[in-house]
Amino acid sequence: MQKHTKIVIDAHTSVGIDPHEIQCEIPGCGMIFQDVHHIECRGMGGTTRDYGILDLMALCRDHHNQYGDKVRHMEWLKAIHLRYCQFVLKSNLPG
């Protein structure tokens, strides 16, 4: 298992979500996640700093293909993911 996949699974299991029930974070999707998307991808000008779960988004394959690694969707994905972290994962977010 890759490091970033483990981070996503651990964040969900810490709040009682079974790893096999982790859903795509795109609102209304409901599909089980298949891919971990790096929101601040280094190849798109992102940082090498490790933000952990705050930079790792669980997506189904269709939504990863549709929205992942496209600069025009980065801020939108970031906003969705931050809300997801607050309300689903209950992460303590900076600021």
Secondary structure, DSSP 8 states (H G I E B T S, - for coil): --HHHHHHHHHHHTTT--GGG-B-SSTT---B--EEEETT-GGGT--SS--GGGGEEEE-HHHHHHHTT-GGGHHHHHHHHHHHIIIII------
